[in-house]
Amino acid sequence: MEFVELAYKRLRDELNTRDYIAWAGHLLDEGSHAASIAELASCSWEAAPDAGQVERMFLASIVELGLELPAALHEALLAYASAICQSMILGKMEPGDCVAEMLALADDNQEPYIMWIWIDLLRSFPANHKHYPVSFRFNSILDLENAEDCIHKTALQFISLCSISLPNKFPWVWCCQHCAAVSDADTFTEASVCTCGKCGTPSAMKNMRFFDNREAYLRDRGFY
């Protein structure tokens, strides 16, 4: 188990004492020389490791390794989801498995707004149109017949988005390219752009549910 997964599951209270010990053992196998990691991993020899002692060892190892536990579940979710995407990009996971992981995380966390990037992508694939019969697709700029390419491009975009501060409810928002105004008006619409209600610039307010609008949002912030 990687640290981002452990940190996420820790905040969800999904870990037991031996998960921490197994994490330390994994780091030892990867060549860690941290004394606190060796001490924590040695608890695997105990029939019933003391939970309080293991917790103290774990926290000591975090300090020694210079790691930081996220304080909020949403922060931990973004880090863990990004790590899964990165694993897929590096070829360590199949694209379909990556999407399945994203949808599972969305379901486990009552579909946080940011995870709708993946829900919208799934609904855009032609094979799923009979299950989600709508008249428009937020990802039509992608080659939706090539699912793996779509997943890779979405994963790269998702990682970038998770690395910056985003408006509340993103991508269920409209963002003005001209004055940076944000609106949470209905985004489930075929309109991808509209006139900004704040500065009045035509076609400057972009619906962030659309893949290409998110790409423009990132380009405006120095990505790509």
Disulfide bonds with the S-S distance in Angstrom:
none
